[in-house]
Amino acid sequence: MPDRPFYQPGASSVEGLPLLLQMFHTAPLVMLKPHWHAQVEVNFIVRGNVHYRMNEHEISLSAGEMCFFWGGLPHQMDDLSDDAIYAGAHLPLVHFFRLHLPADVRHRLMTGATLVTSATDQSDNDNFARWNRYARSGDPAKAEHAVNELLLRLERVRFEPYRLVPETTAGQEAGSAFDQQSSRNVGRMCDFIAENFLYDIDCVNIAAAADIHPKYAMSLFKKSTGMTLNEYVNLLRLSYAQALLMHQDANVLRVAMDSGFGSLSAFNKSFRKLAGMTPSDFRKGLAGAR
């Protein structure tokens, strides 16, 4: 393990750009620490095997298996085979809400579950490679085509065998169905937040972006995502802050201000709640890993 290269987030990577839809087809890197980001992550294992340590569970995947999960909770690829290749995407929430998935699946994903399916074939190997090429081609039409095909592929899981990890426990709340207008409203709120999370915004500003009442906006967002509007705003700020903290010359107070937090105390409280440690301890851990 010490001789292996490892993954290190940066301000130009997925953590710092919550509106970015990234596709990839590459050899994965071991993560020395859990990270989080404001996108749904899709992973298809092309070759070899990998092991994930999620927020409250662990999973191992082998070639031909696909998973997706909400990246807003800490997660870590902590082991993999030397020959591992994986493909996939980081989907901003606005794309996730375009998916026609069973309501309970969407709810479970947004509250920490991982969807895993082995119902794949050679076409998935070919398609993920092509989608990655299209997304990186510089041609907007090709990139849009790749996204639309990927979303259709993800929707196909409802017609084939899949499992949710962990399994549903007795008494666990199930999600409820949402109409297209509700999904569009949530998408508009997500877009506005992603474009403005570094500024001082509140539920009134966010609701106005979707042209709905603030109380309805708060209720709809909570029901759709399992998070309050304030929790989602803080998640984007923390994702951005995490990337900034990776820089060797990072100053915690400056990171707090640059990430949209109004004070160091608010930053420390939010960071500890998500990461289980203070930003300063996070920095110390990085220094020890280098």
C-alpha positions in Angstrom: 0.0 0.0 0.0 2.7 2.7 0.8 4.2 2.2 -2.6 0.9 2.8 -4.4 -0.1 6.2 -5.7 -3.1 7.6 -3.8 -6.0 9.9 -4.6 -5.7 13.4 -3.4 -8.6 15.9 -4.0 -7.8 19.4 -5.3 -9.8 22.5 -5.9 -10.1 21.7 -9.6 -11.5 18.2 -8.9 -15.0 16.9 -8.2 -15.0 18.2 -4.6 -14.6 21.8 -5.6 -17.0 21.9 -8.6 -20.5 20.7 -7.5 -22.1 21.6 -10.9 -19.5 19.5 -12.8 -20.6 16.3 -14.5 -17.5 14.3 -14.8 -17.0 11.0 -16.6 -14.0 8.7 -16.2 -12.5 5.5 -17.4 -9.2 4.8 -15.7 -7.2 2.9 -13.0 -8.6 3.9 -9.6 -6.4 5.2 -6.8 -6.6 4.2 -3.2 -7.9 7.0 -0.9 -6.0 7.5 2.3 -8.9 9.3 3.8 -12.7 9.4 3.2 -13.9 12.3 1.0 -17.3 13.6 0.0 -18.8 15.6 -2.9 -22.2 16.9 -3.9 -22.8 14.5 -6.8 -24.2 11.0 -7.1 -21.3 8.7 -8.0 -21.6 5.9 -10.6 -18.9 3.2 -10.7 -18.7 0.3 -13.2 -15.8 -2.1 -12.5 -14.2 -2.9 -15.9 -11.5 -5.2 -14.5 -10.2 -6.4 -11.2 -11.9 -5.7 -7.9 -12.3 -2.8 -5.4 -13.4 -2.3 -1.8 -15.3 0.7 -0.6 -15.7 1.9 3.0 -19.0 3.9 3.0 -20.4 6.0 5.8 -22.1 3.1 7.6 -21.3 0.0 5.5 -18.6 -1.6 3.3 -18.9 -3.2 -0.1 -16.6 -5.2 -2.4 -17.1 -5.2 -6.2 -15.6 -7.3 -8.9 -15.4 -6.9 -12.7 -18.8 -6.5 -14.3 -20.5 -5.1 -11.2 -21.9 -1.5 -11.1 -22.9 0.6 -8.2 -24.2 4.1 -7.5 -24.5 6.1 -4.3 -24.9 9.6 -3.0 -21.4 11.2 -2.6 -22.5 13.7 0.0 -21.7 11.2 2.8 -18.0 10.4 3.5 -16.8 7.4 1.5 -13.4 5.9 0.6 -12.0 3.3 -1.8 -9.6 1.8 0.6 -8.3 -1.2 -1.3 -8.2 -2.5 -4.9 -6.4 -5.1 -7.0 -3.3 -4.1 -9.0 -5.2 -4.7 -12.3 -8.3 -2.7 -11.4 -9.9 -0.5 -14.0 -13.2 1.4 -13.4 -15.5 3.7 -15.3 -18.4 5.9 -14.4 -19.5 9.4 -13.6 -20.2 12.1 -11.0 -23.8 13.3 -11.5 -24.9 16.6 -10.1 -28.2 16.3 -8.3 -30.1 18.1 -11.1 -29.3 15.1 -13.4 -30.1 12.6 -10.6 -33.6 14.0 -10.3 -34.1 13.4 -14.0 -33.9 9.7 -13.4 -37.0 7.6 -13.3 -36.2 5.3 -10.4 -38.5 3.7 -7.9 -39.2 6.3 -5.1 -37.9 4.0 -2.4 -34.6 3.6 -4.3 -34.0 7.3 -4.7 -34.9 7.9 -1.0 -32.5 5.1 0.1 -29.7 6.4 -2.0 -30.0 9.9 -0.7 -30.0 8.6 2.9 -26.8 6.5 2.5 -27.5 3.3 0.7 -25.5 1.9 -2.2 -27.3 0.3 -5.2 -25.3 -2.6 -6.6 -26.2 -4.6 -9.8 -24.5 -7.5 -11.6 -26.9 -7.3 -14.5 -24.3 -6.0 -16.9 -22.8 -7.2 -20.2 -20.1 -6.4 -22.7 -22.1 -3.4 -24.0 -21.5 -1.7 -20.7 -17.8 -2.0 -21.1 -18.1 -0.5 -24.6 -20.6 2.2 -23.7 -18.8 3.5 -20.6 -15.6 3.9 -22.7 -17.5 5.7 -25.4 -19.3 8.0 -23.0 -16.0 9.0 -21.5 -14.6 9.8 -24.9 -17.7 11.8 -25.9 -17.7 13.7 -22.5 -14.0 14.7 -23.1 -14.4 15.4 -26.8 -15.0 19.1 -26.5 -18.2 18.7 -28.6 -21.2 19.8 -26.5 -23.6 17.7 -28.6 -21.5 14.5 -28.0 -21.2 15.3 -24.3 -25.0 15.8 -24.0 -25.6 12.5 -25.9 -23.3 10.7 -23.5 -25.2 12.1 -20.4 -28.6 11.2 -21.9 -27.5 7.6 -22.7 -25.9 7.2 -19.2 -29.1 8.3 -17.5 -31.1 5.8 -19.6 -28.7 3.1 -18.6 -29.1 3.9 -15.0 -32.9 3.9 -15.3 -32.6 0.3 -16.7 -31.8 -1.0 -13.2 -35.5 -0.9 -12.3 -36.1 -3.7 -14.9 -33.2 -5.9 -13.7 -32.0 -7.5 -10.5 -30.3 -5.2 -8.0 -29.6 -4.9 -4.3 -29.4 -2.0 -1.9 -26.7 -2.1 0.7 -27.5 -2.1 3.6 -30.8 -4.0 3.3 -33.9 -2.2 4.5 -34.4 -2.5 8.2 -37.8 -2.9 9.9 -39.5 0.5 10.4 -37.2 2.3 7.9 -39.0 5.2 6.2 -39.7 4.7 2.5 -39.7 7.4 0.0 -42.7 8.7 -1.8 -43.3 9.4 -5.4 -42.8 12.9 -6.9 -44.3 14.3 -10.0 -42.2 15.9 -12.8 -43.0 19.4 -11.6 -41.6 18.6 -8.1 -38.5 17.1 -9.6 -38.0 20.2 -11.8 -38.4 22.5 -8.7 -35.8 20.5 -6.8 -33.5 20.7 -9.8 -33.9 24.4 -10.0 -33.1 24.8 -6.3 -30.0 22.6 -6.7 -28.8 24.6 -9.7 -29.2 27.9 -7.8 -27.5 26.6 -4.7 -24.6 25.1 -6.8 -24.1 28.5 -8.5 -24.3 30.6 -5.3 -23.2 28.5 -2.3 -20.1 30.7 -1.8 -22.4 33.7 -1.1 -24.8 34.5 1.7 -28.0 32.8 0.6 -31.1 31.6 2.4 -34.3 29.7 1.8 -36.0 32.8 0.4 -33.4 33.2 -2.3 -33.4 29.5 -3.1 -37.2 29.3 -3.3 -37.4 32.3 -5.5 -35.1 30.5 -8.0 -37.9 27.9 -8.4 -40.7 30.4 -8.1 -42.2 28.6 -5.1 -43.0 29.6 -1.5 -40.1 29.2 1.0 -42.0 26.9 3.3 -42.9 24.7 0.4 -39.4 24.8 -0.9 -38.0 23.6 2.5 -40.6 20.8 2.8 -40.1 19.6 -0.8 -36.3 19.6 -0.7 -36.3 17.7 2.6 -38.8 15.1 1.3 -36.8 14.7 -1.9 -33.3 14.5 -0.6 -33.4 13.7 3.1 -31.5 17.0 3.7 -32.6 20.4 4.7 -31.8 23.3 2.3 -29.3 24.5 4.9 -27.6 21.1 5.1 -27.2 20.9 1.4 -25.7 24.5 1.2 -23.3 23.5 3.9 -22.4 20.3 2.1 -21.4 22.2 -1.0 -19.4 24.6 1.1 -17.7 21.7 3.0 -16.9 19.9 -0.3 -15.3 23.0 -1.6 -13.4 23.6 1.7 -12.2 20.0 1.7 -10.5 20.6 -1.7 -8.9 23.9 -0.5 -7.6 22.2 2.7 -5.6 19.8 0.6 -3.2 22.6 -0.4 0.0 22.6 1.8 -0.2 26.4 2.4 -3.9 26.4 3.3 -5.0 28.6 6.2 -8.1 27.3 8.0 -9.6 30.7 8.6 -9.1 31.8 5.0 -10.6 28.5 3.8 -13.6 29.1 6.0 -14.2 32.5 4.6 -13.5 31.5 1.0 -16.0 28.6 1.3 -18.9 30.8 2.3 -18.9 30.3 6.0 -19.5 33.5 8.0 -17.2 32.5 10.8 -14.5 30.1 11.9 -16.8 28.6 14.6 -19.6 27.9 12.1 -17.0 26.2 9.8 -15.5 24.1 12.6 -19.0 23.0 13.8 -20.2 22.0 10.3 -16.9 20.3 9.4 -16.8 18.2 12.6 -20.4 17.1 12.1 -19.7 15.7 8.6 -16.1 14.5 8.9 -15.9 13.7 12.6 -12.9 16.0 13.1 -12.0 19.6 13.0 -10.5 21.2 9.8 -7.2 21.5 11.7 -7.1 17.8 12.5 -8.0 17.0 8.9 -5.0 19.1 7.8 -2.7 17.3 10.3 -3.9 13.9 9.0 -3.0 15.0 5.5 0.5 16.2 6.6 1.1 12.8 8.2 0.0 10.9 5.0 2.3 12.8 2.7 
